[in-house]
Amino acid sequence: MLAVNHEFNGKWNDDTIFSGGIDLSLFSLLRKKTADFIEHIIISNLILGMTVFLCVVILSELSVSE
């Protein structure tokens, strides 16, 4: 759950919103969480394995096709 910024005080302030306040924006938070997930060694190896497997499948299809 995302907490409401203490600077908000129930009113809209364009300067605070534009500067990003003190917390990460939702998009920045999603980017950070995604980067952290992809950097796990198991996920990184899984992505590499799937890429190699796809290359093998594509090359075998090209070699079999007439």
N, C-alpha and C positions, 0 to 999 in steps of 0.2 A: 504494500500500500504506500502511496506517495503522500508524504506529509505536506501540509500547507506551510508555506514560508512564513516566518515570523514577521517579515517586513510587509506582508500583505495587508493586515489590519482591516480587512473587509472593503478595501477600495482599490480600484485599478490605477496603477501607476506605470505609464508607458516606459519611463526611464528604467525602472527596476525590471520590467519584463524584457526590455531590449537588452539590458546588460546581463541578463540571465540570473540575476539574484545571487544568492549564496549557494544554491543547490544546482545539481545537474538538471538539464531539461530532460523531458521524456525521451526525445530522440537520442540525446547523448547517453542517457542511461541504457537504452536499448543497444546502442553501438558498443558500449563498454561491456555489457553482459554477453553480447554475441562474440566479441573478441576474446573475452575470458573463456567462453565455452570452446571456441575453436582452438585455443592455445593449449587445451588439455592434451597430453601426449597420446591418450587412447583415441580421442576424436581425430587428432592429426594423423595418426597411423591409419585409422579407418578411412579417412578421406583419401589418403595416398593409395591404400589398397583398392578402393573402389575405382579410382582413376586408372590404375594399372590394369585392373580386370576389364574395364571398359575398353581400354586400348587393345588388349588381347582379343576381345570379342570383335571389335571393329576390324582389326588386321586379319583375323581368321575368316570373317565374312568376305573381306576383299580377296583373300587368297582362294576361297572356294568358288566365288561367283565367276561366271563365264563371260 
